[in-house]
Amino acid sequence: MKLAPRTLLVRTFLLVSLLICVTIAIWITLFALAEREPRARQLAQLTVSVANLTRAALVAAEPTKRRGLLRDLAEREGVHLFPAEPDDEIEPLPDTPLFALLKDEVRAQLGPRTRFAGTVDGQDGIWVSFTIDDEGEDEYWVMLPGERAERDFPWHWLAWGGASLALALFVAWLIVSRVTQPLRALAHAAGEVGRGRHPAPLAERGSVELQQLAEAFNRMSDDLRHIDAERAEVLAGISHDLRTPLARLRLEAELSIADEGARDAVSADIEQMDAIIAQFLDYARGDAGETAEPADLNALLAQALSSHYRAQTPPRLQTGELPPARLRPKAMLRALGNLLENARKYGGGEIDVRTYAQGGDCCVDVMDRGPGIPAAEVERLKRPFTRLESARTNAGGTGLGLAIVERIARLHGGRLELLPREGGGLIARLRLPAERRA
């Protein structure tokens, strides 16, 4: 099953090609069957004519002169006649449909006692017996060359048939590719939508069904674009409106609360609310229209570490040599920052980060020693506004951190993997495709 073609284009082309080849094979078989009987009848008529003419010549000749007549017929007319002897070593004709028809036709005209042979005394040919008297005692063999039953291979027909087959397969490929081209474009556009991008509208051409499919997809893509824009606008508006009173609350706390502990607690709550608002903005922003460009993932990781751990001991970092990759730097910084923040909140303080290349991908592993994530909950936690009701939820959060990373990874054609770490903890692996070289 691994060798079976997977694309609709190749599968359909192979099925059409198989149909064409089977049809040609059937026509060749029918032609061979239709041609066999006339050829057998023609060969049988020739054999009967030679036998009758030879018999007439032998009957008209004097018995003492028959051997001389046989020699003259062989030398001048190419008719080979031999008296049938009891000790003749005989091998039968090949058991083929052609010779079966030949035997039936010849026996019908020369009589049921007619014998046939493919070899007589070591000499190959088409041997047919006949007698010149009614008692059947004076028996002779007439031999026709075996080439009479053979036919030249029709190379010219083979050339024309091969050219016709090649033309038919070429036209079949054009037809199938024309049918599947809109489907390939649709599959590519669907993949772009799945990565969070907004592809250009599909061309609405071809058959009515393909036009309707392209029209429905374009309408869906346009609706998703409007929904994303409206969601981003709503979240941005809410976040902006919330940050204004938060700023006033922060100022009021600094000026009005005399108790330092209470003031710090209020400030911490305000900072947490501000961080939540920032995550809403990050999720709503997506790629913010940012275009991909060649970037150094190790440099972006170092930048993310420096901005998230200015006042703390940074995680243990181990960088490897990475192939070139096309990235959206701002979006990638948000993804790396969320991975580091997630490890800081739930990782128990020990964090390791490493980068390496694997299978043509650039990989970033953020590893912690926290309680980890059950395998059954991995995919659910990649969805927005979902959190694990376990020890990893001791810290506050919106449930958007991993969703942002997953969304940015898909935007780059990659994925986020959440794996158990040996010895306990979690490996959050960001896998991104390397830039393809021409």
C-alpha positions, 0 to 999 in steps of 0.5 A: 500500500505504501507504493500506491499513488496518493494524489488524485491526479496520478490515481485518475491518470493510472485508471484512465491509462489502464482502461486505454491499455485494456481496451487496446489489448481487447481490440488486438485479441479480437483482431487476432481471433477475427484474422485467424479463421480466414488465414486458416481457410486460405492455407487449407485451400492452398494445401487442398489445391496442391494436393489435388493438382499433384494427385491429378498429375500422378494419376495421369502419369505412367507408374514407371515415370512417377518418381521422375515426375515427383523430382520435376515437381520439386525442382520446377514447381517447388512442390515437395512430394514423397511416397508415404512409407510405413517406417516414416518418423512422424511428429504431429503439427503444433496443437494451436487453434490455427492448425485445428481449423486447418485440419478441419478444412482439409479433411472436409475436402480431402477425406477423413483419412487425411493425415497431418504432420509437422515433421516427417523423417526430420524434415519440418513443414506442413505435411498432408497425406493423400491417396491416388487410388480408391483403396488408399494404398498408394499414399503420398505426402505433400509438404508445404513450407512452415513459413506458410503458416507464419506471418511477419510481425506487423512492425508498422502496425506496432509503430502506429499503435504505439504512437496512438497509445502515447497520444491517448495517454498524453491527452488523458494526462491533459484532461485529468490534470485540467480536472484536478488542477482546481482541486490542487489549488483548493487543497493548497488554499485550504492548507493556508487557511488552516495555518491562519493565513488568508489566501487569494481568492480561487479562480471560479472556472471549470465545470459547474461543480468546480465553480460552485466549490471555488465560490463556496470556498472563497465565500468561507475564506472571506467570512473567516477574514472578516471574523478574524478582523472583527475579533481582533478589533473587539479584543483590541478595543476591550483591551484598550478600554481596560488599560486606561482604568488599570493605569488609574488604579496603579497610580491610585494604589501608589498614592493612596495605600500606605501599607506597603504589603497591601500596595504591592499586592494590589500592584501585583494584581494589576500587573497580572490583569495587564498581562492577561490583556497583553495575551488577549492582544497577542492572540487577536493580533495573529501575524499582524500582516507581518511577512516572512523573511530569512531569520536566525532562530537562535538569535530570536531565542536569545532576544526572547530570553533576554527580555523575559529574564532580565531580573532572573537567572536565565534557563540553561541554553544549548544552541545547535546549528540550524538551517536557514528558515523564513520566519515572522520575527515579531510573531516568533518572539511572541511564541518563544516568549509564551513558551518561556513564560509557560515554563516559568509559571509551571516548571518548578524553577528548573528550565532547559532550552535547546535548539537543533535540526532534525529531519529538515526542521528547526526545533526549539525544546523548552524543558521544565521539571513541572508536573507535566501534561497527560497525553490525553489532554495535549491537544485540548490544551492547544485550544484557546481558553483551556487550562489543565485542572491539575498542579500546573494551574497553580499560577493564574492565566488565561489559557491562551499561551499555548494556543498562541504558540500553536497558532504561530507554529501553524502560521509558519507551517510547523507545529507545537509538540507537548511531550513528557520529559524523562525524569518528570516534567514537560518538553514543549517542542516548537518544530518549524520547517527549514527554508527550501533551497532551489 
